[in-house]
Amino acid sequence: RQNWDGGFRYWDEAARSSPYLTAWVTFAWLEGKKAGFKVDEQAIDRAMNYLDNFVRNGEATPWGRYYDHTSRAFALWLLSRDGKGADLFDRIYAKRKEIPLYAHALLMSTAHRYGLSSQREALLREFRAKVVENAKTAHFAESAREEDAYGLQVLMHSDVQTDAIALMALLEVVPDDPLLPKVMAGIMDDRDPQKGGQWGTTHANAWALLAAGRYFTAIEKEVPYSLSAGAR
């Protein structure tokens, strides 16, 4: 439910707004709007104002600094879709050692949108150093530090999520990178056959499908000649 401040809470009873949940709901709305669905514009504006205020004023939540800094990176990524929040980038970038790798991917995309080439290239170099690949697939390894475990848990994290967000960022920043097909193959390889080919959680499924949609739109948008000819 949306609160008076524009943020969202998990349950019907009164509770404080969750920045990460608000960013996620707002992202879903924006994606739906982009796809042509009717959305509540006033509700989106209120949510975006909440996210801008959360990034700008540095509110501390009960879920810890790891959660807070990551939620701010997510929120700034959403604000950057319309070129907003450029004055806030440096304060989030300064906390990059306190956020997970997938939030670095969001920052890389955000820097690209703001035209901050030096920060974008620094984050890109970092990503290339974190890749774990074989002949078929590529994955990005999150930190295994014990102190990060709780932060990742409350952010509903999964390895598929990290790979999916990394893929989305790389498609935006370096769309011709030869690593992209291997990252997509790695995401597909992580499906669970015991769950009918799904990924581990609904959160992981959402990120994986978003990344797959962007990948196939950007990389495999051309229908193979043999298939198009046979359809006639």
Salt bridges, closest charged atoms under 4 A:
ASP12 OD1 - ARG1 NE 3.25
GLU31 OE2 - ARG81 NH1 3.03
GLU31 OE2 - ARG214 NH2 3.00
GLU41 OE2 - LYS33 NZ 3.17
ASP52 OD1 - ARG56 NE 3.08
GLU59 OE2 - ARG16 NH2 2.30
ASP87 OD2 - ARG56 NH1 2.81
GLU98 OE1 - ARG65 NH1 3.75
GLU98 OE1 - HIS69 NE2 3.50
GLU121 OE2 - ARG120 NE 2.99
GLU126 OE2 - HIS104 ND1 2.29
GLU133 OE1 - LYS182 NZ 2.68
GLU142 OE2 - HIS157 NE2 3.80
GLU147 OE2 - ARG145 NH1 3.66
ASP148 OD2 - ARG145 NE 3.02
ASP163 OD2 - HIS139 ND1 2.59
GLU172 OE2 - ARG113 NE 2.80
ASP177 OD2 - ARG128 NH1 2.57
ASP189 OD1 - LYS136 NZ 3.91
ASP190 OD2 - HIS139 ND1 3.81
